[in-house]
Amino acid sequence: MVGRYSLWMMLILICLLSAPTEVLSQTAHDVFPAVVFLQGHQGVKKTTINGEEVEVWIKKTKTNPEPLNLITSGSGFFVSKGPNLYLVTASHVSNGIPFDSKATVYGANGIPLTYNLSELAGMQAPKWILHNEADIAVLPISPPENFRAAIRAVSYDQLAIENSAPNLDIFLTTVGFPLELGVKGKFSPIVKVAHPASALFRHSRFDNNTEASFFILDDPSVAGFSGAPVFKLSSVKIGVMSSGQGAFNCVGIVHGTFNDPTGGKFAAILPAFYIAETIDMAHTK
């Protein structure tokens, strides 16, 4: 009897140790270990001269010529479903991130840790799972143990899967890496707070013109926020007062910015039910 009890306790302990620790958020800082900076090298920039494709190299005074490398970057975050761990970003970000790209995450004492994407995925050629409508990409990952100990993940159950936009009266917090800021020296993602400004509506994606459901924020996004999670934190501080907003959850992911020739801009957000659907697709493969 004691042996059977000990076996059950060992199995429970193994499950607890293998499952990523989920985010239990009270402040924006609590979600820092759940977000990731993605950066990849797409090769040397090319152009056409006299009908012939050529590489672009730069010659500075008193230096040798150097290739003009195309560097792409974006934001992402981790979601766990049971013991399984997934990296989530926008598909237009994943399309520009080769397999030898880098993923930078929160480390001990806020020191950035950088891994090869193939190392996290546990394979030489990681396969992104793409949603057939929304700008969502999910990568199942099997990272080393020191990685799992450092990061946190948004639980699948913390995704807001309602087919509706968040309440217009709440504050939403985007956490990511616009302009490649926040990953040198200290791991310090950039936080942007805004209100929802619409219900769900249908609109064409800017990357491939596929129609999808969106809601907007009353403040524009910034280059590099693509793929960043948008959270409803459990509480927000307004001046010296704190206001409760209910349970923490992830309400969506940044697609980009809607704008017009007059200079008007809104952040375009894909609702979180798309994230859940893409993870379900990855979970069954």
Secondary structure, DSSP 8 states (H G I E B T S, - for coil): -HHHHHHHHHHHHHHHHHS--B---SSGGGGGGGEEEEEEEEEE-EEEETTEEEE-EE--TTS--EE-EEEEEEEEEEEEETTEEEEEE-HHHHTT--TT-EEEE--GGG--EEEEHHHHHTSSS---EE-SSSS-EEEEE---HHHHHH--BEEGGGB---SS---TTS-EEEEE-GGG-S-SSS---EEEEE-B----EEEE-TTT--EEEEEEESS---TT-TT-EEEE-SEEEETTEEEE-SS-EEEEEEEEEEE-TTS-EEEEEEETHHHHHHHHHHHT-
